[in-house]
């Protein structure tokens, strides 16, 4: 992505590294748990990312589209690193949802 390289596990869509950051996955299921310094939090069902590091994500009523972000700390702005992590997490989540929908139909 731009000048940042992404490496994936062989025969899988799971990222191993993004630039200088390593990625951590859950032992079972391969759920992405961390991108570099940013831990990911999921909803109670484990299918929607609710936070990337300090950045909280809110979804529409249907739960499929992010509509608002909240960053703790008054007057703070998103760093380029956090913005990249957010974009990738939401992109991969959307890809996963679309693949699941295709498999069901």
C-alpha positions in Angstrom: 0.0 0.0 0.0 1.9 3.0 -1.2 5.4 2.5 -0.1 4.4 0.2 2.8 4.7 -3.5 1.9 2.3 -6.1 3.2 3.3 -9.7 3.5 0.7 -12.5 3.9 0.8 -16.1 5.1 1.3 -18.5 2.3 -2.0 -19.8 1.0 -4.0 -17.4 3.2 -5.3 -13.9 3.4 -3.8 -13.4 6.9 -1.3 -10.6 7.0 2.1 -11.4 8.6 3.5 -7.9 8.5 2.7 -4.4 7.4 5.9 -2.4 6.8 8.0 -2.7 9.9 5.0 -3.9 12.0 4.3 -7.5 12.7 0.7 -8.8 13.0 -0.6 -11.1 15.7 -3.5 -13.5 15.2 -5.6 -15.6 17.5 -4.5 -19.2 17.8 -7.7 -20.6 16.5 -9.5 -19.0 13.6 -6.8 -16.6 12.7 -8.6 -13.5 13.9 -6.3 -10.5 13.6 -5.5 -9.4 17.2 -2.8 -6.7 16.7 -1.1 -4.7 14.1 2.2 -3.4 15.4 1.5 -1.3 18.5 -2.3 -1.3 17.9 -4.4 -4.0 19.6 -7.8 -4.7 18.1 -11.0 -5.2 20.1 -14.0 -6.9 18.7 -17.8 -6.9 19.5 -19.2 -9.7 21.7 -19.7 -12.0 18.7 -16.2 -11.4 17.4 -17.2 -10.3 13.9 -16.9 -6.5 14.1 -13.8 -4.6 15.0 -14.8 -2.1 17.8 -11.5 -0.5 18.3 -8.0 -0.1 16.8 -5.7 0.9 19.6 -7.2 4.1 21.1 -9.6 4.6 18.3 -13.2 3.4 18.9 -15.4 2.6 15.9 -19.2 3.0 15.8 -21.4 1.3 13.2 -24.8 2.1 11.7 -28.0 0.3 13.0 -27.5 -2.6 10.6 -24.0 -3.0 12.0 -22.3 -3.2 8.6 -21.0 0.3 8.0 -18.7 2.3 10.2 -20.3 5.8 10.7 -18.3 7.4 13.5 -14.9 7.3 15.1 -13.9 8.4 18.6 -10.3 9.0 19.7 -9.6 9.6 23.4 -7.8 12.8 24.1 -9.2 16.2 23.4 -7.7 17.9 20.4 -5.7 14.8 19.3 -5.5 13.9 15.6 -5.0 10.6 13.9 -1.4 9.7 13.2 -0.7 8.4 9.7 0.2 5.0 11.3 -3.2 4.8 13.1 -5.0 5.9 10.0 -3.3 3.2 7.9 -4.1 0.5 10.5 -7.7 1.6 10.6 -8.1 1.6 6.8 -6.6 -1.9 6.6 -8.7 -3.4 9.4 -11.9 -2.0 7.9 -10.9 -3.1 4.4 -10.1 -6.7 5.5 -13.3 -6.8 7.6 -15.4 -5.8 4.5 -13.6 -8.4 2.3 -14.3 -11.1 4.9 -18.0 -10.2 5.1 -18.3 -10.2 1.3 -16.6 -13.6 1.1 -19.0 -15.0 3.7 -22.0 -13.6 1.8 -20.8 -15.1 -1.5 -20.3 -18.5 0.2 -23.8 -18.5 1.6 -25.4 -17.7 -1.7 
